[in-house]
Amino acid sequence: MKLTWLGHSGFRLQIEQAVILIDPWFSGNPVFPDDRRAEAIDGATHILITHGHGDHTGDTLALAKELKIPVAGIFDLIGHWEKTDKIEGIGFNKGGTVDLGGAQVTMVNATHSSSISGPDGPVYAGHESGYMIAGDGHVIYVSGDTDIMADMEWMGDLHKPDIGILCAGGHFTMDMSRAAYAAKRYFDFKTVIPCHYKTFPLLEQSAQVLIDALPGVDVIEPKVMEAIAL
């Protein structure tokens, strides 16, 4: 299994028979190298979306049409795109599990907001979500954009993820210290990978606080377009 950070909250996940692009945002992403787009999307089989905000869905529709691959995510948003943009969708909801190329992807709760841009301002885009992705002997928790929430207790107990991909940039989501608190209280991660940071000056620029707070956990500060073998 390989995980490659695409900057911000975007990842390329090679798991089972799938290559899943999670929250792909290339166009206008200040930390993604434009000349590596072809490499980032090569062989992609699915797109997985946590919520509607543009820094998570920016290239989704273009990629779905270019690569002719399905987009999975919250039913409301996927159904809207199926109607307006004629994409292939896999719409489901919290508690539901779908098979993406052998990976079992379960939608779980997050606490944030979700909208897409409309002609008169933001348009409702279904609820924000996270995912538990099981495959290749691991369970990965993709937090999506969220703060700490009590739901993490049962999510950790039921799914028992060993890898956490946690938003940790602050201002819009948990910061490094809050992500560390959530990881210690609710989960038993062997590996933690922070995201939703470094993109803009407003966000945290280092994961050192997270590293220091989680002794015994392999906290990996990802580098854009450098694959991590898990």
Order of alpha helices (4+ residues) and beta strands (2+ residues): beta-beta-beta-alpha-beta-alpha-alpha-beta-alpha-beta-beta-beta-beta-beta-beta-beta-alpha-beta-alpha-beta-alpha-beta-beta
